[in-house]
Amino acid sequence: MLSADLLRPERGIFLKKDTRKLITCIAVPLATGAVSGFFTRNGMKVFATLNKPPLSPPGWLFPVVWTILFIMMGIASFLIASRPKSRARDKALTLYGIQLAVNFLWPFFFFGAGWYGFAFLWLIFLWGLVYCCICTFGDFSRNAAYLMVPYLAWLTFAGYLNLFIALWN
């Protein structure tokens, strides 16, 4: 369960610098998704013509879900970044940054290049990174780990969609 003081850094008072850090932590994944989406937007026309598996959501739902997930990821990274500096904390944030970079590249493979099979393998790699990120975040903040779980669930669903698109197109 997420606790009531979700956004409150464990060290105590929520300061203005914490607000700036929170905004930055949320802005980074949102910007990552926006830039990736901007450069691969033409692939959406092709996507609309592909054979899709059952349970495929309407196209308008993807940006809504990703926006929510990116905000949750940003809050999770804020909770970790707000912990006292340590090698372990820095490793957790580095892992977070790596998975964000891997996430950034997936649309280029799927929408940009149409490499559906490779994109599926890339998604499996991303899934593993996010799983490791959740485990690592859990060492610092259960709330941060919980906030990443819907992302992993969505990646699992995206994997289902990606696999069937790779097989049927």
VENLINPE-V929540 format. One record per residue. N is the residue number from 1. RES is the residue in three letters. SS is DSSP state (hx for helix, st for strand, lp for the rest). OMEGA is omega in whole degrees, 0 to 359 (* if undefined). Layout:
n=N res=RES ss=SS omega=OMEGA
n=N res=RES ss=SS omega=OMEGA
This chain:
n=1 res=MET ss=lp omega=175
n=2 res=LEU ss=lp omega=181
n=3 res=SER ss=lp omega=183
n=4 res=ALA ss=lp omega=182
n=5 res=ASP ss=lp omega=184
n=6 res=LEU ss=lp omega=185
n=7 res=LEU ss=lp omega=183
n=8 res=ARG ss=lp omega=178
n=9 res=PRO ss=lp omega=185
n=10 res=GLU ss=lp omega=183
n=11 res=ARG ss=lp omega=175
n=12 res=GLY ss=lp omega=189
n=13 res=ILE ss=lp omega=177
n=14 res=PHE ss=lp omega=185
n=15 res=LEU ss=lp omega=177
n=16 res=LYS ss=hx omega=179
n=17 res=LYS ss=hx omega=176
n=18 res=ASP ss=hx omega=178
n=19 res=THR ss=hx omega=178
n=20 res=ARG ss=hx omega=180
n=21 res=LYS ss=hx omega=179
n=22 res=LEU ss=hx omega=180
n=23 res=ILE ss=hx omega=178
n=24 res=THR ss=hx omega=181
n=25 res=CYS ss=hx omega=177
n=26 res=ILE ss=hx omega=182
n=27 res=ALA ss=hx omega=183
n=28 res=VAL ss=hx omega=179
n=29 res=PRO ss=hx omega=177
n=30 res=LEU ss=hx omega=179
n=31 res=ALA ss=hx omega=178
n=32 res=THR ss=hx omega=179
n=33 res=GLY ss=hx omega=181
n=34 res=ALA ss=hx omega=180
n=35 res=VAL ss=hx omega=179
n=36 res=SER ss=hx omega=179
n=37 res=GLY ss=hx omega=179
n=38 res=PHE ss=hx omega=184
n=39 res=PHE ss=hx omega=181
n=40 res=THR ss=lp omega=185
n=41 res=ARG ss=lp omega=180
n=42 res=ASN ss=lp omega=178
n=43 res=GLY ss=hx omega=180
n=44 res=MET ss=hx omega=178
n=45 res=LYS ss=hx omega=178
n=46 res=VAL ss=hx omega=181
n=47 res=PHE ss=hx omega=181
n=48 res=ALA ss=hx omega=183
n=49 res=THR ss=hx omega=185
n=50 res=LEU ss=lp omega=169
n=51 res=ASN ss=lp omega=183
n=52 res=LYS ss=lp omega=181
n=53 res=PRO ss=lp omega=173
n=54 res=PRO ss=lp omega=181
n=55 res=LEU ss=lp omega=177
n=56 res=SER ss=lp omega=180
n=57 res=PRO ss=lp omega=176
n=58 res=PRO ss=lp omega=184
n=59 res=GLY ss=hx omega=183
n=60 res=TRP ss=hx omega=184
n=61 res=LEU ss=hx omega=184
n=62 res=PHE ss=hx omega=180
n=63 res=PRO ss=hx omega=178
n=64 res=VAL ss=hx omega=181
n=65 res=VAL ss=hx omega=181
n=66 res=TRP ss=hx omega=178
n=67 res=THR ss=hx omega=178
n=68 res=ILE ss=hx omega=181
n=69 res=LEU ss=hx omega=179
n=70 res=PHE ss=hx omega=177
n=71 res=ILE ss=hx omega=179
n=72 res=MET ss=hx omega=177
n=73 res=MET ss=hx omega=179
n=74 res=GLY ss=hx omega=177
n=75 res=ILE ss=hx omega=178
n=76 res=ALA ss=hx omega=180
n=77 res=SER ss=hx omega=176
n=78 res=PHE ss=hx omega=180
n=79 res=LEU ss=hx omega=178
n=80 res=ILE ss=hx omega=181
n=81 res=ALA ss=hx omega=180
n=82 res=SER ss=lp omega=177
n=83 res=ARG ss=lp omega=178
n=84 res=PRO ss=lp omega=181
n=85 res=LYS ss=lp omega=177
n=86 res=SER ss=lp omega=177
n=87 res=ARG ss=hx omega=181
n=88 res=ALA ss=hx omega=178
n=89 res=ARG ss=hx omega=180
n=90 res=ASP ss=hx omega=176
n=91 res=LYS ss=hx omega=179
n=92 res=ALA ss=hx omega=179
n=93 res=LEU ss=hx omega=176
n=94 res=THR ss=hx omega=177
n=95 res=LEU ss=hx omega=177
n=96 res=TYR ss=hx omega=179
n=97 res=GLY ss=hx omega=179
n=98 res=ILE ss=hx omega=180
n=99 res=GLN ss=hx omega=178
n=100 res=LEU ss=hx omega=177
n=101 res=ALA ss=hx omega=178
n=102 res=VAL ss=hx omega=176
n=103 res=ASN ss=hx omega=180
n=104 res=PHE ss=hx omega=185
n=105 res=LEU ss=hx omega=184
n=106 res=TRP ss=hx omega=181
n=107 res=PRO ss=hx omega=178
n=108 res=PHE ss=hx omega=179
n=109 res=PHE ss=hx omega=185
n=110 res=PHE ss=hx omega=185
n=111 res=PHE ss=hx omega=184
n=112 res=GLY ss=hx omega=185
n=113 res=ALA ss=lp omega=183
n=114 res=GLY ss=lp omega=178
n=115 res=TRP ss=lp omega=188
n=116 res=TYR ss=hx omega=178
n=117 res=GLY ss=hx omega=178
n=118 res=PHE ss=hx omega=179
n=119 res=ALA ss=hx omega=177
n=120 res=PHE ss=hx omega=178
n=121 res=LEU ss=hx omega=178
n=122 res=TRP ss=hx omega=180
n=123 res=LEU ss=hx omega=176
n=124 res=ILE ss=hx omega=177
n=125 res=PHE ss=hx omega=178
n=126 res=LEU ss=hx omega=179
n=127 res=TRP ss=hx omega=179
n=128 res=GLY ss=hx omega=178
n=129 res=LEU ss=hx omega=180
n=130 res=VAL ss=hx omega=176
n=131 res=TYR ss=hx omega=178
n=132 res=CYS ss=hx omega=179
n=133 res=CYS ss=hx omega=178
n=134 res=ILE ss=hx omega=180
n=135 res=CYS ss=hx omega=181
n=136 res=THR ss=hx omega=178
n=137 res=PHE ss=hx omega=180
n=138 res=GLY ss=hx omega=176
n=139 res=ASP ss=lp omega=183
n=140 res=PHE ss=lp omega=186
n=141 res=SER ss=lp omega=177
n=142 res=ARG ss=hx omega=179
n=143 res=ASN ss=hx omega=179
n=144 res=ALA ss=hx omega=179
n=145 res=ALA ss=hx omega=180
n=146 res=TYR ss=hx omega=180
n=147 res=LEU ss=hx omega=180
n=148 res=MET ss=hx omega=184
n=149 res=VAL ss=hx omega=177
n=150 res=PRO ss=hx omega=176
n=151 res=TYR ss=hx omega=179
n=152 res=LEU ss=hx omega=178
n=153 res=ALA ss=hx omega=179
n=154 res=TRP ss=hx omega=177
n=155 res=LEU ss=hx omega=177
n=156 res=THR ss=hx omega=177
n=157 res=PHE ss=hx omega=177
n=158 res=ALA ss=hx omega=177
n=159 res=GLY ss=hx omega=176
n=160 res=TYR ss=hx omega=180
n=161 res=LEU ss=hx omega=182
n=162 res=ASN ss=hx omega=181
n=163 res=LEU ss=hx omega=182
n=164 res=PHE ss=hx omega=175
n=165 res=ILE ss=hx omega=178
n=166 res=ALA ss=hx omega=182
n=167 res=LEU ss=hx omega=187
n=168 res=TRP ss=hx omega=183
n=169 res=ASN ss=lp omega=*
